[in-house]
């Protein structure tokens, strides 16, 4: 499981946008709205991390760092 601190995730609609756009390609995505910055978790292999982070960025959600 990979976890990322992500900026610009402000509400449940933001989380839904991420899940709808990326879950078909990456599987189950969890967005923890109870912490700031928000934590996005997804079960992907290391070689797909950069691709996933780039796609989040294209959606307008900046990855602060991988945890």
N, CA, C and O atoms as a Tinker XYZ file with bonds, in Angstrom:
   268  protein
     1  N      0.842000   -1.182000    0.000000    73     2
     2  CA     0.000000    0.000000    0.000000    64     1     3
     3  C      0.886000    1.244000    0.000000    63     2     4     5
     4  O      1.766000    1.390000    0.848000    81     3
     5  N      0.651000    2.117000   -0.936000    73     3     6
     6  CA     1.373000    3.386000   -1.017000    64     5     7
     7  C      0.461000    4.484000   -0.476000    63     6     8     9
     8  O     -0.744000    4.499000   -0.726000    81     7
     9  N      1.079000    5.410000    0.277000    73     7    10
    10  CA     0.333000    6.525000    0.871000    64     9    11
    11  C      1.004000    7.825000    0.472000    63    10    12    13
    12  O      2.230000    7.922000    0.418000    81    11
    13  N      0.167000    8.831000    0.191000    73    11    14
    14  CA     0.659000   10.126000   -0.263000    64    13    15
    15  C     -0.054000   11.249000    0.476000    63    14    16    17
    16  O     -1.265000   11.190000    0.687000    81    15
    17  N      0.702000   12.272000    0.867000    73    15    18
    18  CA     0.092000   13.516000    1.352000    64    17    19
    19  C     -0.252000   14.311000    0.100000    63    18    20    21
    20  O      0.589000   14.511000   -0.777000    81    19
    21  N     -1.516000   14.766000    0.031000    73    19    22
    22  CA    -1.980000   15.434000   -1.178000    64    21    23
    23  C     -2.658000   16.753000   -0.816000    63    22    24    25
    24  O     -3.506000   16.805000    0.075000    81    23
    25  N     -2.272000   17.818000   -1.521000    73    23    26
    26  CA    -2.861000   19.143000   -1.309000    64    25    27
    27  C     -4.076000   19.323000   -2.219000    63    26    28    29
    28  O     -4.252000   18.598000   -3.198000    81    27
    29  N     -4.907000   20.304000   -1.872000    73    27    30
    30  CA    -6.079000   20.714000   -2.652000    64    29    31
    31  C     -7.246000   19.737000   -2.579000    63    30    32    33
    32  O     -8.216000   19.892000   -3.320000    81    31
    33  N     -7.177000   18.742000   -1.712000    73    31    34
    34  CA    -8.315000   17.852000   -1.492000    64    33    35
    35  C     -9.088000   18.468000   -0.338000    63    34    36    37
    36  O     -8.687000   18.345000    0.819000    81    35
    37  N    -10.191000   19.128000   -0.648000    73    35    38
    38  CA   -10.897000   19.919000    0.356000    64    37    39
    39  C    -12.182000   19.297000    0.882000    63    38    40    41
    40  O    -12.655000   19.678000    1.953000    81    39
    41  N    -12.758000   18.342000    0.145000    73    39    42
    42  CA   -14.065000   17.831000    0.554000    64    41    43
    43  C    -14.313000   16.452000   -0.043000    63    42    44    45
    44  O    -13.471000   15.900000   -0.751000    81    43
    45  N    -15.481000   15.914000    0.258000    73    43    46
    46  CA   -15.856000   14.596000   -0.254000    64    45    47
    47  C    -15.952000   14.587000   -1.776000    63    46    48    49
    48  O    -15.682000   13.566000   -2.408000    81    47
    49  N    -16.334000   15.717000   -2.370000    73    47    50
    50  CA   -16.399000   15.775000   -3.835000    64    49    51
    51  C    -15.015000   15.654000   -4.458000    63    50    52    53
    52  O    -14.860000   15.037000   -5.511000    81    51
    53  N    -14.003000   16.243000   -3.812000    73    51    54
    54  CA   -12.627000   16.089000   -4.289000    64    53    55
    55  C    -12.215000   14.620000   -4.236000    63    54    56    57
    56  O    -11.628000   14.098000   -5.184000    81    55
    57  N    -12.522000   13.966000   -3.134000    73    55    58
    58  CA   -12.196000   12.545000   -2.980000    64    57    59
    59  C    -12.900000   11.719000   -4.044000    63    58    60    61
    60  O    -12.316000   10.795000   -4.610000    81    59
    61  N    -14.160000   12.055000   -4.313000    73    59    62
    62  CA   -14.941000   11.341000   -5.327000    64    61    63
    63  C    -14.333000   11.543000   -6.709000    63    62    64    65
    64  O    -14.295000   10.608000   -7.509000    81    63
    65  N    -13.860000   12.745000   -6.997000    73    63    66
    66  CA   -13.219000   13.037000   -8.276000    64    65    67
    67  C    -11.996000   12.147000   -8.472000    63    66    68    69
    68  O    -11.803000   11.572000   -9.543000    81    67
    69  N    -11.171000   12.038000   -7.430000    73    67    70
    70  CA    -9.972000   11.192000   -7.499000    64    69    71
    71  C    -10.353000    9.739000   -7.739000    63    70    72    73
    72  O     -9.804000    9.082000   -8.622000    81    71
    73  N    -11.290000    9.247000   -6.953000    73    71    74
    74  CA   -11.698000    7.843000   -7.063000    64    73    75
    75  C    -12.304000    7.545000   -8.427000    63    74    76    77
    76  O    -11.972000    6.536000   -9.049000    81    75
    77  N    -13.195000    8.423000   -8.896000    73    75    78
    78  CA   -13.847000    8.187000  -10.187000    64    77    79
    79  C    -12.856000    8.215000  -11.344000    63    78    80    81
    80  O    -12.974000    7.432000  -12.287000    81    79
    81  N    -11.883000    9.112000  -11.272000    73    79    82
    82  CA   -10.935000    9.262000  -12.369000    64    81    83
    83  C     -9.870000    8.167000  -12.399000    63    82    84    85
    84  O     -9.406000    7.786000  -13.474000    81    83
    85  N     -9.480000    7.659000  -11.230000    73    83    86
    86  CA    -8.301000    6.797000  -11.172000    64    85    87
    87  C     -8.530000    5.366000  -10.704000    63    86    88    89
    88  O     -7.654000    4.521000  -10.893000    81    87
    89  N     -9.669000    5.066000  -10.106000    73    87    90
    90  CA    -9.839000    3.730000   -9.522000    64    89    91
    91  C     -9.923000    2.629000  -10.569000    63    90    92    93
    92  O     -9.513000    1.501000  -10.296000    81    91
    93  N    -10.436000    2.919000  -11.747000    73    91    94
    94  CA   -10.492000    1.886000  -12.780000    64    93    95
    95  C     -9.080000    1.448000  -13.189000    63    94    96    97
    96  O     -8.839000    0.273000  -13.465000    81    95
    97  N     -8.172000    2.393000  -13.222000    73    95    98
    98  CA    -6.798000    2.113000  -13.643000    64    97    99
    99  C     -5.931000    1.568000  -12.506000    63    98   100   101
   100  O     -5.064000    0.726000  -12.737000    81    99
   101  N     -6.167000    2.054000  -11.257000    73    99   102
   102  CA    -5.277000    1.719000  -10.140000    64   101   103
   103  C     -5.916000    0.873000   -9.048000    63   102   104   105
   104  O     -5.228000    0.467000   -8.111000    81   103
   105  N     -7.194000    0.601000   -9.141000    73   103   106
   106  CA    -7.861000   -0.192000   -8.117000    64   105   107
   107  C     -8.431000    0.687000   -7.015000    63   106   108   109
   108  O     -8.664000    1.879000   -7.215000    81   107
   109  N     -8.650000    0.095000   -5.865000    73   107   110
   110  CA    -9.279000    0.794000   -4.749000    64   109   111
   111  C     -8.377000    1.926000   -4.249000    63   110   112   113
   112  O     -7.195000    1.727000   -3.971000    81   111
   113  N     -8.967000    3.111000   -4.146000    73   111   114
   114  CA    -8.263000    4.289000   -3.660000    64   113   115
   115  C     -8.998000    4.793000   -2.432000    63   114   116   117
   116  O    -10.220000    4.941000   -2.449000    81   115
   117  N     -8.258000    5.056000   -1.369000    73   115   118
   118  CA    -8.840000    5.590000   -0.141000    64   117   119
   119  C     -8.328000    7.013000    0.065000    63   118   120   121
   120  O     -7.137000    7.288000   -0.082000    81   119
   121  N     -9.250000    7.912000    0.407000    73   119   122
   122  CA    -8.883000    9.293000    0.697000    64   121   123
   123  C     -9.307000    9.593000    2.121000    63   122   124   125
   124  O    -10.497000    9.576000    2.437000    81   123
   125  N     -8.334000    9.870000    2.986000    73   123   126
   126  CA    -8.605000   10.168000    4.392000    64   125   127
   127  C     -8.843000   11.668000    4.545000    63   126   128   129
   128  O     -7.910000   12.469000    4.487000    81   127
   129  N    -10.113000   12.032000    4.743000    73   127   130
   130  CA   -10.490000   13.439000    4.883000    64   129   131
   131  C    -10.397000   13.932000    6.322000    63   130   132   133
   132  O    -10.689000   15.096000    6.596000    81   131
   133  N     -9.992000   13.056000    7.246000    73   131   134
   134  CA    -9.954000   13.438000    8.655000    64   133   135
   135  C     -8.628000   14.081000    9.058000    63   134   136   137
   136  O     -8.484000   14.540000   10.191000    81   135
   137  N     -7.664000   14.118000    8.149000    73   135   138
   138  CA    -6.351000   14.699000    8.447000    64   137   139
   139  C     -6.013000   15.764000    7.406000    63   138   140   141
   140  O     -6.524000   15.751000    6.286000    81   139
   141  N     -5.143000   16.679000    7.806000    73   139   142
   142  CA    -4.655000   17.702000    6.883000    64   141   143
   143  C     -3.141000   17.710000    6.929000    63   142   144   145
   144  O     -2.599000   17.813000    8.030000    81   143
   145  N     -2.417000   17.611000    5.838000    73   143   146
   146  CA    -2.955000   17.407000    4.497000    64   145   147
   147  C     -3.596000   16.031000    4.369000    63   146   148   149
   148  O     -3.307000   15.118000    5.142000    81   147
   149  N     -4.453000   15.906000    3.396000    73   147   150
   150  CA    -5.191000   14.649000    3.176000    64   149   151
   151  C     -4.227000   13.540000    2.766000    63   150   152   153
   152  O     -3.189000   13.787000    2.152000    81   151
   153  N     -4.600000   12.312000    3.125000    73   151   154
   154  CA    -3.802000   11.145000    2.774000    64   153   155
   155  C     -4.569000   10.318000    1.748000    63   154   156   157
   156  O     -5.712000    9.922000    1.976000    81   155
   157  N     -3.922000   10.068000    0.626000    73   155   158
   158  CA    -4.491000    9.212000   -0.416000    64   157   159
   159  C     -3.703000    7.907000   -0.396000    63   158   160   161
   160  O     -2.475000    7.909000   -0.473000    81   159
   161  N     -4.423000    6.794000   -0.293000    73   159   162
   162  CA    -3.788000    5.475000   -0.239000    64   161   163
   163  C     -4.259000    4.634000   -1.417000    63   162   164   165
   164  O     -5.436000    4.645000   -1.778000    81   163
   165  N     -3.326000    3.913000   -2.003000    73   163   166
   166  CA    -3.642000    3.041000   -3.131000    64   165   167
   167  C     -2.639000    1.891000   -3.137000    63   166   168   169
   168  O     -1.471000    2.082000   -2.799000    81   167
   169  N     -3.087000    0.715000   -3.517000    73   167   170
   170  CA    -2.227000   -0.466000   -3.538000    64   169   171
   171  C     -1.634000   -0.617000   -4.941000    63   170   172   173
   172  O     -2.192000   -1.303000   -5.796000    81   171
   173  N     -0.482000    0.044000   -5.157000    73   171   174
   174  CA     0.184000   -0.030000   -6.450000    64   173   175
   175  C      1.657000   -0.376000   -6.250000    63   174   176   177
   176  O      2.213000   -0.221000   -5.162000    81   175
   177  N      2.263000   -0.847000   -7.326000    73   175   178
   178  CA     3.688000   -1.181000   -7.283000    64   177   179
   179  C      4.510000    0.089000   -7.437000    63   178   180   181
   180  O      4.043000    1.079000   -7.999000    81   179
   181  N      5.727000    0.051000   -6.937000    73   179   182
   182  CA     6.611000    1.217000   -6.946000    64   181   183
   183  C      6.798000    1.793000   -8.352000    63   182   184   185
   184  O      6.885000    3.010000   -8.514000    81   183
   185  N      6.860000    0.944000   -9.350000    73   183   186
   186  CA     7.099000    1.454000  -10.705000    64   185   187
   187  C      5.921000    2.254000  -11.270000    63   186   188   189
   188  O      6.066000    2.909000  -12.302000    81   187
   189  N      4.768000    2.212000  -10.615000    73   187   190
   190  CA     3.605000    2.984000  -11.069000    64   189   191
   191  C      3.396000    4.259000  -10.254000    63   190   192   193
   192  O      2.481000    5.030000  -10.545000    81   191
   193  N      4.226000    4.492000   -9.242000    73   191   194
   194  CA     4.050000    5.638000   -8.348000    64   193   195
   195  C      4.132000    6.965000   -9.098000    63   194   196   197
   196  O      3.264000    7.820000   -8.920000    81   195
   197  N      5.148000    7.155000   -9.927000    73   195   198
   198  CA     5.301000    8.423000  -10.650000    64   197   199
   199  C      4.123000    8.680000  -11.576000    63   198   200   201
   200  O      3.651000    9.812000  -11.685000    81   199
   201  N      3.651000    7.649000  -12.235000    73   199   202
   202  CA     2.487000    7.769000  -13.128000    64   201   203
   203  C      1.248000    8.190000  -12.326000    63   202   204   205
   204  O      0.505000    9.076000  -12.747000    81   203
   205  N      1.032000    7.556000  -11.176000    73   203   206
   206  CA    -0.107000    7.881000  -10.322000    64   205   207
   207  C     -0.019000    9.329000   -9.837000    63   206   208   209
   208  O     -1.011000   10.057000   -9.872000    81   207
   209  N      1.167000    9.745000   -9.386000    73   207   210
   210  CA     1.337000   11.115000   -8.896000    64   209   211
   211  C      1.103000   12.129000  -10.016000    63   210   212   213
   212  O      0.521000   13.188000   -9.777000    81   211
   213  N      1.541000   11.823000  -11.211000    73   211   214
   214  CA     1.342000   12.721000  -12.344000    64   213   215
   215  C     -0.150000   12.855000  -12.663000    63   214   216   217
   216  O     -0.630000   13.950000  -12.953000    81   215
   217  N     -0.869000   11.750000  -12.609000    73   215   218
   218  CA    -2.300000   11.803000  -12.900000    64   217   219
   219  C     -3.053000   12.583000  -11.819000    63   218   220   221
   220  O     -3.998000   13.308000  -12.131000    81   219
   221  N     -2.651000   12.444000  -10.568000    73   219   222
   222  CA    -3.254000   13.269000   -9.508000    64   221   223
   223  C     -3.014000   14.746000   -9.795000    63   222   224   225
   224  O     -3.921000   15.568000   -9.659000    81   223
   225  N     -1.793000   15.078000  -10.191000    73   223   226
   226  CA    -1.435000   16.455000  -10.507000    64   225   227
   227  C     -2.278000   16.991000  -11.662000    63   226   228   229
   228  O     -2.721000   18.139000  -11.623000    81   227
   229  N     -2.501000   16.182000  -12.674000    73   227   230
   230  CA    -3.314000   16.592000  -13.818000    64   229   231
   231  C     -4.762000   16.859000  -13.416000    63   230   232   233
   232  O     -5.455000   17.649000  -14.058000    81   231
   233  N     -5.218000   16.194000  -12.346000    73   231   234
   234  CA    -6.566000   16.432000  -11.824000    64   233   235
   235  C     -6.622000   17.687000  -10.949000    63   234   236   237
   236  O     -7.703000   18.126000  -10.555000    81   235
   237  N     -5.453000   18.263000  -10.646000    73   235   238
   238  CA    -5.402000   19.470000   -9.823000    64   237   239
   239  C     -5.073000   19.218000   -8.365000    63   238   240   241
   240  O     -5.213000   20.111000   -7.530000    81   239
   241  N     -4.635000   18.002000   -8.053000    73   239   242
   242  CA    -4.291000   17.635000   -6.686000    64   241   243
   243  C     -2.787000   17.398000   -6.609000    63   242   244   245
   244  O     -2.267000   16.446000   -7.192000    81   243
   245  N     -2.098000   18.269000   -5.887000    73   243   246
   246  CA    -0.639000   18.218000   -5.807000    64   245   247
   247  C     -0.168000   17.244000   -4.728000    63   246   248   249
   248  O     -0.577000   17.335000   -3.570000    81   247
   249  N      0.690000   16.319000   -5.124000    73   247   250
   250  CA     1.273000   15.394000   -4.147000    64   249   251
   251  C      2.380000   16.136000   -3.419000    63   250   252   253
   252  O      3.334000   16.610000   -4.035000    81   251
   253  N      2.243000   16.233000   -2.104000    73   251   254
   254  CA     3.254000   16.881000   -1.281000    64   253   255
   255  C      4.445000   15.949000   -1.095000    63   254   256   257
   256  O      5.600000   16.340000   -1.260000    81   255
   257  N      4.124000   14.692000   -0.742000    73   255   258
   258  CA     5.187000   13.697000   -0.604000    64   257   259
   259  C      4.580000   12.309000   -0.472000    63   258   260   261
   260  O      3.416000   12.139000   -0.107000    81   259
   261  N      5.418000   11.320000   -0.785000    73   259   262
   262  CA     5.039000    9.935000   -0.558000    64   261   263
   263  C      5.413000    9.599000    0.883000    63   262   264   265
   264  O      6.488000    9.966000    1.357000    81   263
   265  N      4.528000    8.906000    1.563000    73   263   266
   266  CA     4.785000    8.540000    2.959000    64   265   267
   267  C      5.398000    7.156000    3.057000    63   266   268
   268  O      5.681000    6.682000    4.158000    81   267
